[in-house]
């Protein structure tokens, strides 16, 4: 069940499901969303990938993605002001939509968090080899993946407060250093606009559309503060605030960094999309070479922090799914001493580790794994975001509180997410991306098949 509140009387109480209650400060609650977004990783890994798709239109792609994500953030925040539950968007769908559609939301969201964890483990591999290759050291990618997944599992299993504090410090330092180098780059180029980016030189609408799809991946997880439920202090205030703040701040940060990176790579012998560590080059150009190395270390650790944030979010969604009969009841049990979903954390980390281990063992690079698994994750997030926007309209109409403004907000967010979802499918992208919709579709069919069998057993 989810705790709800009326207009005239709000309450902070909600089922704890065995989790520790009211231990996270507003800043630590914000850290969950920020760490899953992992903003320092976007300028270093995702922006080059988006640049490869739309060149000078990368900044515009991030601007459009920011608007779309903020629309969803406003919908999520509207729910978060009324209920607090570890189920995140699934709990909102469960309270407003039919059981089947809420099950789709749950399985989509769980898929999204797990595949995002796999993606950032790939990013961890990419930056680990930046240092290992420099010293001509070889470490098995499977072993490195195990370190990232196993470490995240251990911290998530032990203590949510330690997890939040660790993520906050790691990501905060990394973001400050990236912003520092970007600021120096902009200052050295003087107060003038980059004509190629302003005029979108050589950029087509189709390129921007493809770039927007990948740019959205930079934001996924902004809603993950909602998985903290009653673990946050004053959750009905701090969680919606964290959701909106993380989306807005990340959007501004991404747009500014994108503009600075493209500007800084003008005249470079290596293009932005071909650079393995772009801030290594930008730091050298800015005259602070040592900062580039520190940023690379920070990004490496941020990838671990993002893996941790994914494990925390996915395990709490799985916890609520178990309580609602969508997963085995054992995953609904919390550790008696740690007050964390121990078994759910272990399963989440294992599921995130396995595909990375297999793909890396077959010779794929960390950057490829980051892009492939991240694209898969987007399908899950877009599904969950769409369901959350629809659920908001249904919920407000049922409560006879649906205003024109709220209705337009829910409709705009739904249309934005559906457009993004369709844009990932048509026109048909090149391999291996063309196969990802089928992989996701098979997953949903199997998940809903399990749901159908469970419902039949319950009726018997």
N, C-alpha and C positions, 0 to 999 in steps of 0.2 A: 504493500500500500504506500501511497505518497501523501505526505502532509500537505493540505491545501489551506488557503486563507481566504477570508472574505474581504470586501472593501473596507468594512468598518472595524475589523478586528484581525490583526496579523499575529501569527504565532511562529516561533522559531523551532517548534518541536517537530520531529519526524522520526520514523523508525531508524534505529542505528544499525540494525542487522548485525550486531556484535562488533561494529567498528568503533574506534575511539571518538568521543564526541567533543566538539568545540575546542580543538587544540590548535587549529591553524589560524594565524593572524591574517588580516586582509592582504598583506604583502606576500605571505606564504601561499595564500589561495591564488593570487595572481600568478605566482611562480609556476603553478601547475600548468596553466594555459600557455604561459610564455615559454616554458621549457619544452612543451610538446610542439609548439610552433618552431622552437629553436631558431630564433631570428638571425643569429650569427651565421647559421649554415646557409641561409638563402643567398646572400651576396657571394659566398665562396663556392657554392655548388649549383644552386638552382638558377640563379641569374645567368650564368654562362650557358646553361641548357636552353633557357628561354631565348637568349640572344641568338643561339644557333637557329631558332625557328623564325624569329621576326626582327632580328637586327636592331636597327634604330627605333623600332616600335616597341622595344621591351618596356620602356617606361610607361607607355600608354597601356600596354597589356596589364601592368601592375596596377595602374590607376583604375581600370575597369574591374579587375579582380577585387580591389579594395572596396569599391562601391557595392559589388555583389555580396561580398562576405559581410560587410557592415549591415546590409539589409537582413541577412540571416541572424547576425548577432543581436539585432534589435528584437527579432522574433523570439530567440532563445532567452534573452534577458526578460522579456515579458512573462514567460513561463517561470523563470528562475525567481522572480519577485513573489511568486505565489506558492512554490513548492520546493522542497529540498530532498533529494534522494540520490543514492550512489549510482542510479541507472542512467544518468545523463539524459540525452535526448530520447532514449527508449522510455524512460519513466513518463515523459510528457506525452509521447504517442500512446502509451499504455493507458493513460488516464482519459484520452479523448477519442482515439480511433478504435476500430474493431480489433478483436484479438489477432486476426491474421495479419493486418497491416502493422500492428505494433510488434508482432514477431518479425516481420520483414525489417523493421527499423532496428530491432535488437541485433539480429544476425548481421545486418549491414554495418552497424556501428562496431560490433566486435571484430568483424573482418577488417574494417578500416584501421582500427587501432593496432591490430596485430601486424598487418602488412606495412603500416607506417613504421613500426618497430623494426621490421625486416629491412625497410628502406634505409633507415638511419644507421643500422648496423653496417649496411653497405657503405654509407658515408664514413663510418668509423674505419672501415678497411682502407678506403681511399686515402684518408689522411694519415693513417698508421704507416702506409707504405711511402708517403712523402718523406718521413723521417727514416724509415728502415732502408729505403733505397739509397738515401744519401750516405749511409754508413755501410752499404753493400751487405746488409743483413737479410736473411730470408727466414721468415716465420710463416708457418702454414696459415692460409686465410681461414681455414676451419677453426684452428686454435684461437685466432684473433676474434672470430665471431663468437666463439664460446666464452671468451673473456668478457665481451660486451654484454651478451645476453645473460650469462651467469652472474656477473656483477650486478646488473640491474635487478635480476630476480632476488638476489640476496638482500639488497638494500630495501626493495619494495616489501619483501617478506618480513623484515625486521621492524621498521618503524616509519610511519608516514611522516612524522614531524622531521625526523632526520633527513628523509628523502626530500621534503619541500625545501629545507634550508640549504641542502647541498645543491639542488637545482638552481635555486635563486642566486647563489654566489657564482656558480659556474657561468651561467648565462649572462648575468649582469656584467661581469668583467669582460667577457668576449664581445658583447654588444658595444661597450664603451670603447674598446680598442678599434673595432671596425669603424665606428662613427668617427674616431679620432683621425684615422688614415683617410677616410672619405672627406672629412672637413679640410684637411691639409691639401688634398687633391683639388678640391673646388677652389680653395684660396689661391693656390699656385696658378690656376687657369684664369683667374681674374673674374670680375663681375660682368660676364656676358653669357648669352645663351648659346648652347651648342646647336647650330643651325640644322645639322643633320637629324637630331632628335626632335627638334621643334617642328620641322617640316616633314618628318617621317620619310626622309629620302630613301627611295627604293623599297618601300614597305607597302605590301598589299593588305587589303582587308582580311583575306584568308590567312595570311601570316600572323596578323594580330590575333585573330580568333584562335589559332592554334597555340599562340603564346599565352593567351588568357587561360586556357585549359591547364597548362603546366604551372602558370603563376598561382592558380588557386591552391595548388599543393603546398605552396609556401605558408598558407594560412591554416591548413587543416590542423585541428586540435585546439583551435582558439576557444572552443566550447568545453574543453575537458575539465575546467574548474567545476562544472556542474556535477562531475562524478564524485566530488568530495562530500556532497550532501551535508550531513550533520557534523562531519569532521571539521568543517569551517566554523569559526565564530560568527554569529549573526549571519547565517548563510543566505537569508532572504535579501540581505543588503550587499554583502561582500561578493557573492557569486555573480549576480547580474552585472555588478560594477566591473568585476574582473573580466567577464566575457566581452563587454563593450570596449573596455580599455585595451585589452590584448589585441583585438581586431584593428582598432584605430591606430594604436601606436605602431603595430607591426606594419600596417599599410604605409604610414608616413615614412618609417625607417626604410622599407623596401624601395619606395619610389626614389627617395634621396640617394640611397646607395647605388641603385641602378643607374641613375643619371651620372653620378660621380665615376662609377666604374667604366661606363662606355666612354665618357670624356677622357678618363685617364689612360685608356688603351688606344687613343688616337695616335697613330705613328708608331705603335709597338710592333716589333718584328713578329710577335705572336698574337693572334687574335684572341679576344676574350673567351670565345667558346672553346678554344684549343688549349687554354691555360689550365694546368692541373691545380695551381694554387695562385689565383689572381691577386690576392692581397700581398703575396710575396713580392710580386712585380710592382704593385702600386706603392708599397712601403718603401721600396728602393728608390722609386721615382720621387717620392715625397721626402727623401733624405733621412728616413727613420727605418732603415733596413731591419734592425733588431725587432721592431714592432711586428713586422711580417711574420717572423718566426714565432713570436709569442701568440699572434693571432692563429697561426696554424695549430699550435698546441691547444689554444682555447677552443677552436672548432672541433678538434679531436675529442676533447673532453665534453663539449656540448653535444656531440653525437651520442656519447654515453648517457648524458643527462636526458636527451630526448628519448632514448631507448627506455630509460627508467620511467619517464612520464607516461609513455605508451603502456608499459606493463602495469603501472598504477591504474590508469584509466580503464584498460581492457579488463583487468581483474575485477574491478568494481561493477562494470556492466555485466560480466559473467556471474558475479555474486547475485545480482538482482534477477537475472535470467533464471538462475537455479531456484530462487524463491518463487518464481512464477511458473515453474515447471518446464521452461524452455531448455534447460540443461540439467545434468545430473545433480541431485540434491547435495552431493558431497562438496560441490563447488560453492554452495551457499553457506558453508561453515567458515567461521573466522578463527584465527589462532587465539587460544585462551589468554596467553600472556601478551603477545604483540598487538592483538586486536587488529589484525590485518587479514585479508582473504588469502591465506597461505597457499592452499592447493590451487586456487584460481591464478595466483601469481606465478606459480611454477608452470602450470599448463600454458599460460600466455607466453612466458619466456621461451619455452620449448618450441611452441608453434612459430614464434618469430625467428628462432635460430635455425630450424630445419631447412626451409627453402634457401636461406643464405648459404648454409653449409654446402648444400647440393650444387647450387649454381656456381659458387666460388670454386668448389672442387673441380668443376668442369671448365674452369679457366676464365670465367667472366670477371671483369674488373669491378672494383668497389663502386666506381661512378656509374657503370651500367646497372648494377644491382640497385643503386639508389634511384635511378630513373625508372627502371622497370617496376620495382615494387611500389614506388611512389605513385606511379600512374594507376596501378591496380587499386591502391588505397583510395584514390580520388573517387572511384566508382562507389565505394562504400560510403564515403562521406557525403557525396552529392545525394545519394539515396536518403540517408538519415536527415540531412538538412532539408530536403524537400518534404519529407514526412513531418518534420518539426514545424515547418511553416504552415502546412495544411492543418496540422493538429491545433495550432494556435487559433486559426479561424473557426474550427469546429468547436473548440473549447469555449471561446468567447460567445459564439452564437448560442451554445447550449446554456450559458450563464446569462444570456440576454444582455451582454456587455460589448457586443461587436459594433464598434463605431466605424465610420467611413475611413478614418485614418488607419485604424488597425486592419481593416479589410484590405485596403490598398497596399499596406505594408506586407501582409501575408501573401497577397497575390503577386506583388513585385518580386519578393524573395523566391516564391515557388517558380515563377517564370524564369528568373535568372538561373536557378539551379537546374531546371529542366533543359534550358538552352545550353548550359555547360555540359550536361550529360549527353545530349544529342551531339554536341560539338566534338565529343571524344570518340564518336562512332562514325559520323558522316562529315565529309567524305572519308572513305576507308583509309586509315593511316597505313604507313609501311610496316613491314614485319620488324620486330615481334609485336609491335603495339596493336596490330590488327586482331591478334588472338586474345587480347586481354578481356574484351567484353564477353567473349565466350567462356573464359575461365571464371569470371565473376558470375555469369549467368548459371553455369553448372553448380557453382558453390551455393547460390541462392536456391536453386531447385532442390539440391540435397538437403539444405537446412530446412526448407519448408516441408520436404518429405518427412524429415524427422519430426517436425512440428505436427504434421498430420497424423503420423503414427502415435505420437504421444497423446493427442486428443482422443484417438480411438481407444487407447488403453485406459484413459481416464473414464470414458463412458462405459467401458465394459464392467 
